[in-house]
Amino acid sequence: MAAKIKAENEEIRRQRDKLAEDICMKFSQFKKDFLGAPIRRALKALKTGAGNPAHSCEIPYRNEEKYWVVASKDEVTVSFAM
């Protein structure tokens, strides 16, 4: 009886760990997509030739760290503060 309960508990732990890992991956992917969106938008503008430096974007990445994305008609510049 104790072995059965132990096995059931172990299965519950495995399921919980898998669920936690899946949630962490979704948050990680969201962060990547959210922070990469301005770069993706600038590259799409470059592809169509519609880049405009007036539409530059400042991204606060971490505490006291940020980067800028500037799209012109013929290039995209990404600058990181150091």
mmCIF file of the N, C-alpha and C atoms, coordinates in Angstrom:
data_MODEL
# 
_entry.id   MODEL 
# 
loop_
_atom_site.group_PDB 
_atom_site.id 
_atom_site.type_symbol 
_atom_site.label_atom_id 
_atom_site.label_alt_id 
_atom_site.label_comp_id 
_atom_site.label_asym_id 
_atom_site.label_entity_id 
_atom_site.label_seq_id 
_atom_site.pdbx_PDB_ins_code 
_atom_site.Cartn_x 
_atom_site.Cartn_y 
_atom_site.Cartn_z 
_atom_site.occupancy 
_atom_site.B_iso_or_equiv 
_atom_site.pdbx_formal_charge 
_atom_site.auth_seq_id 
_atom_site.auth_comp_id 
_atom_site.auth_asym_id 
_atom_site.auth_atom_id 
_atom_site.pdbx_PDB_model_num 
ATOM 1   N N  . MET A 1 1  ? 0.814  -1.187 0.000   1.00 0.00 ? 1  MET A N  1 
ATOM 2   C CA . MET A 1 1  ? 0.000  0.000  0.000   1.00 0.00 ? 1  MET A CA 1 
ATOM 3   C C  . MET A 1 1  ? 0.871  1.271  0.000   1.00 0.00 ? 1  MET A C  1 
ATOM 4   N N  . ALA A 1 2  ? 1.909  1.303  0.841   1.00 0.00 ? 2  ALA A N  1 
ATOM 5   C CA . ALA A 1 2  ? 2.789  2.465  0.907   1.00 0.00 ? 2  ALA A CA 1 
ATOM 6   C C  . ALA A 1 2  ? 3.538  2.651  -0.408  1.00 0.00 ? 2  ALA A C  1 
ATOM 7   N N  . ALA A 1 3  ? 3.935  1.557  -1.037  1.00 0.00 ? 3  ALA A N  1 
ATOM 8   C CA . ALA A 1 3  ? 4.643  1.643  -2.316  1.00 0.00 ? 3  ALA A CA 1 
ATOM 9   C C  . ALA A 1 3  ? 3.748  2.229  -3.393  1.00 0.00 ? 3  ALA A C  1 
ATOM 10  N N  . LYS A 1 4  ? 2.474  1.882  -3.364  1.00 0.00 ? 4  LYS A N  1 
ATOM 11  C CA . LYS A 1 4  ? 1.524  2.414  -4.349  1.00 0.00 ? 4  LYS A CA 1 
ATOM 12  C C  . LYS A 1 4  ? 1.363  3.923  -4.169  1.00 0.00 ? 4  LYS A C  1 
ATOM 13  N N  . ILE A 1 5  ? 1.219  4.358  -2.920  1.00 0.00 ? 5  ILE A N  1 
ATOM 14  C CA . ILE A 1 5  ? 1.077  5.791  -2.630  1.00 0.00 ? 5  ILE A CA 1 
ATOM 15  C C  . ILE A 1 5  ? 2.346  6.532  -3.041  1.00 0.00 ? 5  ILE A C  1 
ATOM 16  N N  . LYS A 1 6  ? 3.487  5.956  -2.750  1.00 0.00 ? 6  LYS A N  1 
ATOM 17  C CA . LYS A 1 6  ? 4.758  6.574  -3.125  1.00 0.00 ? 6  LYS A CA 1 
ATOM 18  C C  . LYS A 1 6  ? 4.864  6.713  -4.644  1.00 0.00 ? 6  LYS A C  1 
ATOM 19  N N  . ALA A 1 7  ? 4.459  5.671  -5.373  1.00 0.00 ? 7  ALA A N  1 
ATOM 20  C CA . ALA A 1 7  ? 4.506  5.719  -6.837  1.00 0.00 ? 7  ALA A CA 1 
ATOM 21  C C  . ALA A 1 7  ? 3.545  6.780  -7.379  1.00 0.00 ? 7  ALA A C  1 
ATOM 22  N N  . GLU A 1 8  ? 2.363  6.869  -6.800  1.00 0.00 ? 8  GLU A N  1 
ATOM 23  C CA . GLU A 1 8  ? 1.391  7.878  -7.236  1.00 0.00 ? 8  GLU A CA 1 
ATOM 24  C C  . GLU A 1 8  ? 1.930  9.294  -6.970  1.00 0.00 ? 8  GLU A C  1 
ATOM 25  N N  . ASN A 1 9  ? 2.529  9.482  -5.798  1.00 0.00 ? 9  ASN A N  1 
ATOM 26  C CA . ASN A 1 9  ? 3.106  10.788 -5.468  1.00 0.00 ? 9  ASN A CA 1 
ATOM 27  C C  . ASN A 1 9  ? 4.241  11.155 -6.428  1.00 0.00 ? 9  ASN A C  1 
ATOM 28  N N  . GLU A 1 10 ? 5.045  10.181 -6.766  1.00 0.00 ? 10 GLU A N  1 
ATOM 29  C CA . GLU A 1 10 ? 6.143  10.434 -7.705  1.00 0.00 ? 10 GLU A CA 1 
ATOM 30  C C  . GLU A 1 10 ? 5.606  10.844 -9.077  1.00 0.00 ? 10 GLU A C  1 
ATOM 31  N N  . GLU A 1 11 ? 4.537  10.201 -9.509  1.00 0.00 ? 11 GLU A N  1 
ATOM 32  C CA . GLU A 1 11 ? 3.917  10.559 -10.797 1.00 0.00 ? 11 GLU A CA 1 
ATOM 33  C C  . GLU A 1 11 ? 3.351  11.973 -10.743 1.00 0.00 ? 11 GLU A C  1 
ATOM 34  N N  . ILE A 1 12 ? 2.737  12.334 -9.634  1.00 0.00 ? 12 ILE A N  1 
ATOM 35  C CA . ILE A 1 12 ? 2.207  13.692 -9.466  1.00 0.00 ? 12 ILE A CA 1 
ATOM 36  C C  . ILE A 1 12 ? 3.345  14.708 -9.513  1.00 0.00 ? 12 ILE A C  1 
ATOM 37  N N  . ARG A 1 13 ? 4.469  14.403 -8.876  1.00 0.00 ? 13 ARG A N  1 
ATOM 38  C CA . ARG A 1 13 ? 5.635  15.300 -8.911  1.00 0.00 ? 13 ARG A CA 1 
ATOM 39  C C  . ARG A 1 13 ? 6.144  15.470 -10.337 1.00 0.00 ? 13 ARG A C  1 
ATOM 40  N N  . ARG A 1 14 ? 6.218  14.382 -11.098 1.00 0.00 ? 14 ARG A N  1 
ATOM 41  C CA . ARG A 1 14 ? 6.676  14.474 -12.496 1.00 0.00 ? 14 ARG A CA 1 
ATOM 42  C C  . ARG A 1 14 ? 5.738  15.353 -13.313 1.00 0.00 ? 14 ARG A C  1 
ATOM 43  N N  . GLN A 1 15 ? 4.440  15.169 -13.135 1.00 0.00 ? 15 GLN A N  1 
ATOM 44  C CA . GLN A 1 15 ? 3.464  15.978 -13.875 1.00 0.00 ? 15 GLN A CA 1 
ATOM 45  C C  . GLN A 1 15 ? 3.575  17.455 -13.499 1.00 0.00 ? 15 GLN A C  1 
ATOM 46  N N  . ARG A 1 16 ? 3.745  17.720 -12.203 1.00 0.00 ? 16 ARG A N  1 
ATOM 47  C CA . ARG A 1 16 ? 3.878  19.094 -11.732 1.00 0.00 ? 16 ARG A CA 1 
ATOM 48  C C  . ARG A 1 16 ? 5.138  19.747 -12.301 1.00 0.00 ? 16 ARG A C  1 
ATOM 49  N N  . ASP A 1 17 ? 6.243  19.011 -12.284 1.00 0.00 ? 17 ASP A N  1 
ATOM 50  C CA . ASP A 1 17 ? 7.493  19.546 -12.821 1.00 0.00 ? 17 ASP A CA 1 
ATOM 51  C C  . ASP A 1 17 ? 7.382  19.833 -14.316 1.00 0.00 ? 17 ASP A C  1 
ATOM 52  N N  . LYS A 1 18 ? 6.713  18.953 -15.058 1.00 0.00 ? 18 LYS A N  1 
ATOM 53  C CA . LYS A 1 18 ? 6.529  19.166 -16.493 1.00 0.00 ? 18 LYS A CA 1 
ATOM 54  C C  . LYS A 1 18 ? 5.672  20.400 -16.736 1.00 0.00 ? 18 LYS A C  1 
ATOM 55  N N  . LEU A 1 19 ? 4.608  20.555 -15.973 1.00 0.00 ? 19 LEU A N  1 
ATOM 56  C CA . LEU A 1 19 ? 3.737  21.722 -16.111 1.00 0.00 ? 19 LEU A CA 1 
ATOM 57  C C  . LEU A 1 19 ? 4.500  23.010 -15.796 1.00 0.00 ? 19 LEU A C  1 
ATOM 58  N N  . ALA A 1 20 ? 5.288  23.002 -14.731 1.00 0.00 ? 20 ALA A N  1 
ATOM 59  C CA . ALA A 1 20 ? 6.081  24.184 -14.367 1.00 0.00 ? 20 ALA A CA 1 
ATOM 60  C C  . ALA A 1 20 ? 7.081  24.514 -15.474 1.00 0.00 ? 20 ALA A C  1 
ATOM 61  N N  . GLU A 1 21 ? 7.719  23.499 -16.042 1.00 0.00 ? 21 GLU A N  1 
ATOM 62  C CA . GLU A 1 21 ? 8.676  23.735 -17.125 1.00 0.00 ? 21 GLU A CA 1 
ATOM 63  C C  . GLU A 1 21 ? 7.983  24.310 -18.355 1.00 0.00 ? 21 GLU A C  1 
ATOM 64  N N  . ASP A 1 22 ? 6.801  23.800 -18.681 1.00 0.00 ? 22 ASP A N  1 
ATOM 65  C CA . ASP A 1 22 ? 6.046  24.316 -19.830 1.00 0.00 ? 22 ASP A CA 1 
ATOM 66  C C  . ASP A 1 22 ? 5.666  25.789 -19.629 1.00 0.00 ? 22 ASP A C  1 
ATOM 67  N N  . ILE A 1 23 ? 5.254  26.135 -18.417 1.00 0.00 ? 23 ILE A N  1 
ATOM 68  C CA . ILE A 1 23 ? 4.892  27.526 -18.126 1.00 0.00 ? 23 ILE A CA 1 
ATOM 69  C C  . ILE A 1 23 ? 6.119  28.429 -18.238 1.00 0.00 ? 23 ILE A C  1 
ATOM 70  N N  . CYS A 1 24 ? 7.238  27.986 -17.713 1.00 0.00 ? 24 CYS A N  1 
ATOM 71  C CA . CYS A 1 24 ? 8.481  28.772 -17.807 1.00 0.00 ? 24 CYS A CA 1 
ATOM 72  C C  . CYS A 1 24 ? 8.880  28.993 -19.263 1.00 0.00 ? 24 CYS A C  1 
ATOM 73  N N  . MET A 1 25 ? 8.749  27.972 -20.089 1.00 0.00 ? 25 MET A N  1 
ATOM 74  C CA . MET A 1 25 ? 9.086  28.110 -21.510 1.00 0.00 ? 25 MET A CA 1 
ATOM 75  C C  . MET A 1 25 ? 8.171  29.135 -22.184 1.00 0.00 ? 25 MET A C  1 
ATOM 76  N N  . LYS A 1 26 ? 6.895  29.132 -21.846 1.00 0.00 ? 26 LYS A N  1 
ATOM 77  C CA . LYS A 1 26 ? 5.965  30.091 -22.453 1.00 0.00 ? 26 LYS A CA 1 
ATOM 78  C C  . LYS A 1 26 ? 6.326  31.521 -22.054 1.00 0.00 ? 26 LYS A C  1 
ATOM 79  N N  . PHE A 1 27 ? 6.677  31.747 -20.787 1.00 0.00 ? 27 PHE A N  1 
ATOM 80  C CA . PHE A 1 27 ? 7.102  33.079 -20.358 1.00 0.00 ? 27 PHE A CA 1 
ATOM 81  C C  . PHE A 1 27 ? 8.381  33.495 -21.076 1.00 0.00 ? 27 PHE A C  1 
ATOM 82  N N  . SER A 1 28 ? 9.302  32.567 -21.211 1.00 0.00 ? 28 SER A N  1 
ATOM 83  C CA . SER A 1 28 ? 10.562 32.851 -21.890 1.00 0.00 ? 28 SER A CA 1 
ATOM 84  C C  . SER A 1 28 ? 10.318 33.232 -23.352 1.00 0.00 ? 28 SER A C  1 
ATOM 85  N N  . GLN A 1 29 ? 9.464  32.490 -24.026 1.00 0.00 ? 29 GLN A N  1 
ATOM 86  C CA . GLN A 1 29 ? 9.159  32.789 -25.421 1.00 0.00 ? 29 GLN A CA 1 
ATOM 87  C C  . GLN A 1 29 ? 8.444  34.127 -25.552 1.00 0.00 ? 29 GLN A C  1 
ATOM 88  N N  . PHE A 1 30 ? 7.551  34.432 -24.613 1.00 0.00 ? 30 PHE A N  1 
ATOM 89  C CA . PHE A 1 30 ? 6.859  35.716 -24.648 1.00 0.00 ? 30 PHE A CA 1 
ATOM 90  C C  . PHE A 1 30 ? 7.859  36.860 -24.522 1.00 0.00 ? 30 PHE A C  1 
ATOM 91  N N  . LYS A 1 31 ? 8.794  36.740 -23.589 1.00 0.00 ? 31 LYS A N  1 
ATOM 92  C CA . LYS A 1 31 ? 9.792  37.789 -23.390 1.00 0.00 ? 31 LYS A CA 1 
ATOM 93  C C  . LYS A 1 31 ? 10.622 37.978 -24.652 1.00 0.00 ? 31 LYS A C  1 
ATOM 94  N N  . LYS A 1 32 ? 11.035 36.880 -25.262 1.00 0.00 ? 32 LYS A N  1 
ATOM 95  C CA . LYS A 1 32 ? 11.830 36.953 -26.499 1.00 0.00 ? 32 LYS A CA 1 
ATOM 96  C C  . LYS A 1 32 ? 11.031 37.655 -27.593 1.00 0.00 ? 32 LYS A C  1 
ATOM 97  N N  . ASP A 1 33 ? 9.781  37.268 -27.764 1.00 0.00 ? 33 ASP A N  1 
ATOM 98  C CA . ASP A 1 33 ? 8.944  37.871 -28.804 1.00 0.00 ? 33 ASP A CA 1 
ATOM 99  C C  . ASP A 1 33 ? 8.649  39.343 -28.506 1.00 0.00 ? 33 ASP A C  1 
ATOM 100 N N  . PHE A 1 34 ? 8.382  39.655 -27.251 1.00 0.00 ? 34 PHE A N  1 
ATOM 101 C CA . PHE A 1 34 ? 8.047  41.025 -26.865 1.00 0.00 ? 34 PHE A CA 1 
ATOM 102 C C  . PHE A 1 34 ? 9.238  41.954 -27.067 1.00 0.00 ? 34 PHE A C  1 
ATOM 103 N N  . LEU A 1 35 ? 10.418 41.530 -26.623 1.00 0.00 ? 35 LEU A N  1 
ATOM 104 C CA . LEU A 1 35 ? 11.598 42.381 -26.757 1.00 0.00 ? 35 LEU A CA 1 
ATOM 105 C C  . LEU A 1 35 ? 12.123 42.425 -28.187 1.00 0.00 ? 35 LEU A C  1 
ATOM 106 N N  . GLY A 1 36 ? 11.852 41.395 -28.968 1.00 0.00 ? 36 GLY A N  1 
ATOM 107 C CA . GLY A 1 36 ? 12.322 41.361 -30.350 1.00 0.00 ? 36 GLY A CA 1 
ATOM 108 C C  . GLY A 1 36 ? 11.378 42.020 -31.339 1.00 0.00 ? 36 GLY A C  1 
ATOM 109 N N  . ALA A 1 37 ? 10.176 42.365 -30.906 1.00 0.00 ? 37 ALA A N  1 
ATOM 110 C CA . ALA A 1 37 ? 9.171  42.931 -31.810 1.00 0.00 ? 37 ALA A CA 1 
ATOM 111 C C  . ALA A 1 37 ? 9.635  44.220 -32.499 1.00 0.00 ? 37 ALA A C  1 
ATOM 112 N N  . PRO A 1 38 ? 10.265 45.168 -31.802 1.00 0.00 ? 38 PRO A N  1 
ATOM 113 C CA . PRO A 1 38 ? 10.716 46.379 -32.499 1.00 0.00 ? 38 PRO A CA 1 
ATOM 114 C C  . PRO A 1 38 ? 11.774 46.086 -33.574 1.00 0.00 ? 38 PRO A C  1 
ATOM 115 N N  . ILE A 1 39 ? 12.635 45.125 -33.308 1.00 0.00 ? 39 ILE A N  1 
ATOM 116 C CA . ILE A 1 39 ? 13.643 44.761 -34.318 1.00 0.00 ? 39 ILE A CA 1 
ATOM 117 C C  . ILE A 1 39 ? 12.960 44.131 -35.523 1.00 0.00 ? 39 ILE A C  1 
ATOM 118 N N  . ARG A 1 40 ? 12.016 43.232 -35.264 1.00 0.00 ? 40 ARG A N  1 
ATOM 119 C CA . ARG A 1 40 ? 11.279 42.586 -36.348 1.00 0.00 ? 40 ARG A CA 1 
ATOM 120 C C  . ARG A 1 40 ? 10.522 43.620 -37.179 1.00 0.00 ? 40 ARG A C  1 
ATOM 121 N N  . ARG A 1 41 ? 9.887  44.598 -36.492 1.00 0.00 ? 41 ARG A N  1 
ATOM 122 C CA . ARG A 1 41 ? 9.150  45.654 -37.201 1.00 0.00 ? 41 ARG A CA 1 
ATOM 123 C C  . ARG A 1 41 ? 10.092 46.480 -38.070 1.00 0.00 ? 41 ARG A C  1 
ATOM 124 N N  . ALA A 1 42 ? 11.277 46.804 -37.541 1.00 0.00 ? 42 ALA A N  1 
ATOM 125 C CA . ALA A 1 42 ? 12.251 47.591 -38.301 1.00 0.00 ? 42 ALA A CA 1 
ATOM 126 C C  . ALA A 1 42 ? 12.759 46.810 -39.514 1.00 0.00 ? 42 ALA A C  1 
ATOM 127 N N  . LEU A 1 43 ? 12.983 45.515 -39.349 1.00 0.00 ? 43 LEU A N  1 
ATOM 128 C CA . LEU A 1 43 ? 13.452 44.711 -40.479 1.00 0.00 ? 43 LEU A CA 1 
ATOM 129 C C  . LEU A 1 43 ? 12.382 44.586 -41.566 1.00 0.00 ? 43 LEU A C  1 
ATOM 130 N N  . LYS A 1 44 ? 11.126 44.491 -41.154 1.00 0.00 ? 44 LYS A N  1 
ATOM 131 C CA . LYS A 1 44 ? 10.041 44.464 -42.149 1.00 0.00 ? 44 LYS A CA 1 
ATOM 132 C C  . LYS A 1 44 ? 9.969  45.789 -42.893 1.00 0.00 ? 44 LYS A C  1 
ATOM 133 N N  . ALA A 1 45 ? 10.163 46.908 -42.174 1.00 0.00 ? 45 ALA A N  1 
ATOM 134 C CA . ALA A 1 45 ? 10.166 48.224 -42.822 1.00 0.00 ? 45 ALA A CA 1 
ATOM 135 C C  . ALA A 1 45 ? 11.330 48.333 -43.793 1.00 0.00 ? 45 ALA A C  1 
ATOM 136 N N  . LEU A 1 46 ? 12.481 47.787 -43.413 1.00 0.00 ? 46 LEU A N  1 
ATOM 137 C CA . LEU A 1 46 ? 13.648 47.788 -44.299 1.00 0.00 ? 46 LEU A CA 1 
ATOM 138 C C  . LEU A 1 46 ? 13.354 47.002 -45.574 1.00 0.00 ? 46 LEU A C  1 
ATOM 139 N N  . LYS A 1 47 ? 12.700 45.878 -45.422 1.00 0.00 ? 47 LYS A N  1 
ATOM 140 C CA . LYS A 1 47 ? 12.375 45.024 -46.575 1.00 0.00 ? 47 LYS A CA 1 
ATOM 141 C C  . LYS A 1 47 ? 11.476 45.759 -47.579 1.00 0.00 ? 47 LYS A C  1 
ATOM 142 N N  . THR A 1 48 ? 10.558 46.558 -47.066 1.00 0.00 ? 48 THR A N  1 
ATOM 143 C CA . THR A 1 48 ? 9.641  47.276 -47.954 1.00 0.00 ? 48 THR A CA 1 
ATOM 144 C C  . THR A 1 48 ? 10.159 48.659 -48.325 1.00 0.00 ? 48 THR A C  1 
ATOM 145 N N  . GLY A 1 49 ? 11.283 49.078 -47.732 1.00 0.00 ? 49 GLY A N  1 
ATOM 146 C CA . GLY A 1 49 ? 11.835 50.399 -48.013 1.00 0.00 ? 49 GLY A CA 1 
ATOM 147 C C  . GLY A 1 49 ? 11.090 51.516 -47.310 1.00 0.00 ? 49 GLY A C  1 
ATOM 148 N N  . ALA A 1 50 ? 10.336 51.169 -46.268 1.00 0.00 ? 50 ALA A N  1 
ATOM 149 C CA . ALA A 1 50 ? 9.518  52.164 -45.567 1.00 0.00 ? 50 ALA A CA 1 
ATOM 150 C C  . ALA A 1 50 ? 10.120 52.585 -44.237 1.00 0.00 ? 50 ALA A C  1 
ATOM 151 N N  . GLY A 1 51 ? 11.403 52.342 -44.047 1.00 0.00 ? 51 GLY A N  1 
ATOM 152 C CA . GLY A 1 51 ? 12.033 52.707 -42.777 1.00 0.00 ? 51 GLY A CA 1 
ATOM 153 C C  . GLY A 1 51 ? 12.041 54.203 -42.562 1.00 0.00 ? 51 GLY A C  1 
ATOM 154 N N  . ASN A 1 52 ? 11.833 54.613 -41.334 1.00 0.00 ? 52 ASN A N  1 
ATOM 155 C CA . ASN A 1 52 ? 11.795 56.030 -41.004 1.00 0.00 ? 52 ASN A CA 1 
ATOM 156 C C  . ASN A 1 52 ? 12.482 56.211 -39.654 1.00 0.00 ? 52 ASN A C  1 
ATOM 157 N N  . PRO A 1 53 ? 13.619 56.925 -39.614 1.00 0.00 ? 53 PRO A N  1 
ATOM 158 C CA . PRO A 1 53 ? 14.319 57.131 -38.344 1.00 0.00 ? 53 PRO A CA 1 
ATOM 159 C C  . PRO A 1 53 ? 13.456 57.789 -37.272 1.00 0.00 ? 53 PRO A C  1 
ATOM 160 N N  . ALA A 1 54 ? 12.411 58.510 -37.672 1.00 0.00 ? 54 ALA A N  1 
ATOM 161 C CA . ALA A 1 54 ? 11.518 59.133 -36.697 1.00 0.00 ? 54 ALA A CA 1 
ATOM 162 C C  . ALA A 1 54 ? 10.750 58.084 -35.891 1.00 0.00 ? 54 ALA A C  1 
ATOM 163 N N  . HIS A 1 55 ? 10.681 56.863 -36.413 1.00 0.00 ? 55 HIS A N  1 
ATOM 164 C CA . HIS A 1 55 ? 9.986  55.783 -35.711 1.00 0.00 ? 55 HIS A CA 1 
ATOM 165 C C  . HIS A 1 55 ? 10.953 54.927 -34.899 1.00 0.00 ? 55 HIS A C  1 
ATOM 166 N N  . SER A 1 56 ? 12.064 55.510 -34.474 1.00 0.00 ? 56 SER A N  1 
ATOM 167 C CA . SER A 1 56 ? 13.018 54.753 -33.669 1.00 0.00 ? 56 SER A CA 1 
ATOM 168 C C  . SER A 1 56 ? 12.367 54.383 -32.336 1.00 0.00 ? 56 SER A C  1 
ATOM 169 N N  . CYS A 1 57 ? 12.939 53.380 -31.699 1.00 0.00 ? 57 CYS A N  1 
ATOM 170 C CA . CYS A 1 57 ? 12.318 52.825 -30.515 1.00 0.00 ? 57 CYS A CA 1 
ATOM 171 C C  . CYS A 1 57 ? 13.370 52.591 -29.429 1.00 0.00 ? 57 CYS A C  1 
ATOM 172 N N  . GLU A 1 58 ? 13.080 53.017 -28.203 1.00 0.00 ? 58 GLU A N  1 
ATOM 173 C CA . GLU A 1 58 ? 13.958 52.765 -27.064 1.00 0.00 ? 58 GLU A CA 1 
ATOM 174 C C  . GLU A 1 58 ? 13.321 51.661 -26.226 1.00 0.00 ? 58 GLU A C  1 
ATOM 175 N N  . ILE A 1 59 ? 14.085 50.620 -25.949 1.00 0.00 ? 59 ILE A N  1 
ATOM 176 C CA . ILE A 1 59 ? 13.578 49.482 -25.191 1.00 0.00 ? 59 ILE A CA 1 
ATOM 177 C C  . ILE A 1 59 ? 14.319 49.393 -23.854 1.00 0.00 ? 59 ILE A C  1 
ATOM 178 N N  . PRO A 1 60 ? 13.617 49.582 -22.729 1.00 0.00 ? 60 PRO A N  1 
ATOM 179 C CA . PRO A 1 60 ? 14.265 49.355 -21.429 1.00 0.00 ? 60 PRO A CA 1 
ATOM 180 C C  . PRO A 1 60 ? 14.355 47.855 -21.182 1.00 0.00 ? 60 PRO A C  1 
ATOM 181 N N  . TYR A 1 61 ? 15.536 47.314 -21.340 1.00 0.00 ? 61 TYR A N  1 
ATOM 182 C CA . TYR A 1 61 ? 15.748 45.872 -21.329 1.00 0.00 ? 61 TYR A CA 1 
ATOM 183 C C  . TYR A 1 61 ? 15.854 45.317 -19.912 1.00 0.00 ? 61 TYR A C  1 
ATOM 184 N N  . ARG A 1 62 ? 16.687 45.899 -19.111 1.00 0.00 ? 62 ARG A N  1 
ATOM 185 C CA . ARG A 1 62 ? 16.869 45.521 -17.707 1.00 0.00 ? 62 ARG A CA 1 
ATOM 186 C C  . ARG A 1 62 ? 17.025 46.807 -16.912 1.00 0.00 ? 62 ARG A C  1 
ATOM 187 N N  . ASN A 1 63 ? 17.156 46.685 -15.585 1.00 0.00 ? 63 ASN A N  1 
ATOM 188 C CA . ASN A 1 63 ? 17.426 47.881 -14.783 1.00 0.00 ? 63 ASN A CA 1 
ATOM 189 C C  . ASN A 1 63 ? 18.689 48.552 -15.290 1.00 0.00 ? 63 ASN A C  1 
ATOM 190 N N  . GLU A 1 64 ? 18.557 49.810 -15.635 1.00 0.00 ? 64 GLU A N  1 
ATOM 191 C CA . GLU A 1 64 ? 19.674 50.617 -16.107 1.00 0.00 ? 64 GLU A CA 1 
ATOM 192 C C  . GLU A 1 64 ? 20.327 50.079 -17.381 1.00 0.00 ? 64 GLU A C  1 
ATOM 193 N N  . GLU A 1 65 ? 19.616 49.294 -18.158 1.00 0.00 ? 65 GLU A N  1 
ATOM 194 C CA . GLU A 1 65 ? 20.095 48.834 -19.469 1.00 0.00 ? 65 GLU A CA 1 
ATOM 195 C C  . GLU A 1 65 ? 18.980 49.043 -20.475 1.00 0.00 ? 65 GLU A C  1 
ATOM 196 N N  . LYS A 1 66 ? 19.339 49.533 -21.619 1.00 0.00 ? 66 LYS A N  1 
ATOM 197 C CA . LYS A 1 66 ? 18.346 49.715 -22.680 1.00 0.00 ? 66 LYS A CA 1 
ATOM 198 C C  . LYS A 1 66 ? 19.015 49.584 -24.027 1.00 0.00 ? 66 LYS A C  1 
ATOM 199 N N  . TYR A 1 67 ? 18.186 49.409 -25.054 1.00 0.00 ? 67 TYR A N  1 
ATOM 200 C CA . TYR A 1 67 ? 18.712 49.413 -26.415 1.00 0.00 ? 67 TYR A CA 1 
ATOM 201 C C  . TYR A 1 67 ? 17.763 50.192 -27.307 1.00 0.00 ? 67 TYR A C  1 
ATOM 202 N N  . TRP A 1 68 ? 18.301 50.652 -28.415 1.00 0.00 ? 68 TRP A N  1 
ATOM 203 C CA . TRP A 1 68 ? 17.541 51.453 -29.356 1.00 0.00 ? 68 TRP A CA 1 
ATOM 204 C C  . TRP A 1 68 ? 17.540 50.763 -30.714 1.00 0.00 ? 68 TRP A C  1 
ATOM 205 N N  . VAL A 1 69 ? 16.411 50.861 -31.391 1.00 0.00 ? 69 VAL A N  1 
ATOM 206 C CA . VAL A 1 69 ? 16.267 50.324 -32.744 1.00 0.00 ? 69 VAL A CA 1 
ATOM 207 C C  . VAL A 1 69 ? 15.903 51.496 -33.647 1.00 0.00 ? 69 VAL A C  1 
ATOM 208 N N  . VAL A 1 70 ? 16.748 51.729 -34.636 1.00 0.00 ? 70 VAL A N  1 
ATOM 209 C CA . VAL A 1 70 ? 16.526 52.828 -35.583 1.00 0.00 ? 70 VAL A CA 1 
ATOM 210 C C  . VAL A 1 70 ? 16.515 52.252 -36.991 1.00 0.00 ? 70 VAL A C  1 
ATOM 211 N N  . ALA A 1 71 ? 15.425 52.471 -37.695 1.00 0.00 ? 71 ALA A N  1 
ATOM 212 C CA . ALA A 1 71 ? 15.288 51.957 -39.056 1.00 0.00 ? 71 ALA A CA 1 
ATOM 213 C C  . ALA A 1 71 ? 15.326 53.117 -40.041 1.00 0.00 ? 71 ALA A C  1 
ATOM 214 N N  . SER A 1 72 ? 16.229 53.040 -40.991 1.00 0.00 ? 72 SER A N  1 
ATOM 215 C CA . SER A 1 72 ? 16.217 54.007 -42.089 1.00 0.00 ? 72 SER A CA 1 
ATOM 216 C C  . SER A 1 72 ? 15.820 53.238 -43.344 1.00 0.00 ? 72 SER A C  1 
ATOM 217 N N  . LYS A 1 73 ? 15.837 53.907 -44.483 1.00 0.00 ? 73 LYS A N  1 
ATOM 218 C CA . LYS A 1 73 ? 15.393 53.224 -45.705 1.00 0.00 ? 73 LYS A CA 1 
ATOM 219 C C  . LYS A 1 73 ? 16.336 52.129 -46.164 1.00 0.00 ? 73 LYS A C  1 
ATOM 220 N N  . ASP A 1 74 ? 17.625 52.216 -45.756 1.00 0.00 ? 74 ASP A N  1 
ATOM 221 C CA . ASP A 1 74 ? 18.575 51.221 -46.254 1.00 0.00 ? 74 ASP A CA 1 
ATOM 222 C C  . ASP A 1 74 ? 19.316 50.441 -45.174 1.00 0.00 ? 74 ASP A C  1 
ATOM 223 N N  . GLU A 1 75 ? 18.986 50.675 -43.888 1.00 0.00 ? 75 GLU A N  1 
ATOM 224 C CA . GLU A 1 75 ? 19.634 49.896 -42.825 1.00 0.00 ? 75 GLU A CA 1 
ATOM 225 C C  . GLU A 1 75 ? 18.837 49.967 -41.532 1.00 0.00 ? 75 GLU A C  1 
ATOM 226 N N  . VAL A 1 76 ? 19.095 48.991 -40.675 1.00 0.00 ? 76 VAL A N  1 
ATOM 227 C CA . VAL A 1 76 ? 18.529 48.977 -39.328 1.00 0.00 ? 76 VAL A CA 1 
ATOM 228 C C  . VAL A 1 76 ? 19.708 48.984 -38.365 1.00 0.00 ? 76 VAL A C  1 
ATOM 229 N N  . THR A 1 77 ? 19.684 49.910 -37.415 1.00 0.00 ? 77 THR A N  1 
ATOM 230 C CA . THR A 1 77 ? 20.750 50.005 -36.423 1.00 0.00 ? 77 THR A CA 1 
ATOM 231 C C  . THR A 1 77 ? 20.179 49.665 -35.054 1.00 0.00 ? 77 THR A C  1 
ATOM 232 N N  . VAL A 1 78 ? 20.832 48.759 -34.354 1.00 0.00 ? 78 VAL A N  1 
ATOM 233 C CA . VAL A 1 78 ? 20.470 48.403 -32.985 1.00 0.00 ? 78 VAL A CA 1 
ATOM 234 C C  . VAL A 1 78 ? 21.649 48.794 -32.108 1.00 0.00 ? 78 VAL A C  1 
ATOM 235 N N  . SER A 1 79 ? 21.406 49.691 -31.155 1.00 0.00 ? 79 SER A N  1 
ATOM 236 C CA . SER A 1 79 ? 22.471 50.172 -30.261 1.00 0.00 ? 79 SER A CA 1 
ATOM 237 C C  . SER A 1 79 ? 22.126 49.795 -28.838 1.00 0.00 ? 79 SER A C  1 
ATOM 238 N N  . PHE A 1 80 ? 23.134 49.299 -28.132 1.00 0.00 ? 80 PHE A N  1 
ATOM 239 C CA . PHE A 1 80 ? 22.971 48.900 -26.729 1.00 0.00 ? 80 PHE A CA 1 
ATOM 240 C C  . PHE A 1 80 ? 23.725 49.873 -25.844 1.00 0.00 ? 80 PHE A C  1 
ATOM 241 N N  . ALA A 1 81 ? 23.107 50.291 -24.752 1.00 0.00 ? 81 ALA A N  1 
ATOM 242 C CA . ALA A 1 81 ? 23.796 51.118 -23.761 1.00 0.00 ? 81 ALA A CA 1 
ATOM 243 C C  . ALA A 1 81 ? 24.678 50.233 -22.917 1.00 0.00 ? 81 ALA A C  1 
ATOM 244 N N  . MET A 1 82 ? 25.853 50.728 -22.591 1.00 0.00 ? 82 MET A N  1 
ATOM 245 C CA . MET A 1 82 ? 26.770 49.939 -21.769 1.00 0.00 ? 82 MET A CA 1 
ATOM 246 C C  . MET A 1 82 ? 27.239 50.764 -20.599 1.00 0.00 ? 82 MET A C  1 
# 
